[in-house]
Amino acid sequence: MPRAVDGTKHKDRRKKILDQAKGYWGRRSTNYRIAKDAVTKAGQYAYRDRKRRKRDFRQLWIARISAAVQAEGLNYSQFMHGLKLANIEVNRKALSNMAIEDKVAFSQLVSQVKTVLS
């Protein structure tokens, strides 16, 4: 039986890769052999960075909370410890958002923490 080199399955497989590589620069978007490598590498980056995004956002929230708390005269670790002692359970994303959008409520939260710590 002769080997099929231009069958529909083969074309579909190549077309799928080239569709995924659309928008890539140069031969990465038009040449199958190069596009296959580029798409594979892009998939590896996407997989890694889905995990990384969670890390990056947590880091951003902590930096924002820290900046807002330092303006109130505390540091981040004291603030988080005070929240735990006061039995206030608010996640870092909400705290960060509050520090940016609702400064009054955030300062009330900081004052509650200060009373618990002192």
RAGIHU-V732311 format. One record per pair of residues at least 6 apart in sequence whose C-alpha atoms are under 6 Angstrom apart, sorted by sequence separation. I is the first residue (numbers start at 1). J is the second residue. D is the distance in whole Angstrom. If there is no record, write none. Layout:
# RAGIHU-V732311
I,J,D ; I,J,D
This chain:
# RAGIHU-V732311
28,34,5 ; 29,35,6 ; 22,29,5 ; 28,35,4 ; 99,106,6 ; 21,29,5 ; 98,106,6 ; 66,76,5 ; 21,35,6 ; 83,113,6 ; 65,96,5 ; 82,113,5 ; 61,93,6 ; 64,96,6 ; 61,96,5 ; 82,117,6
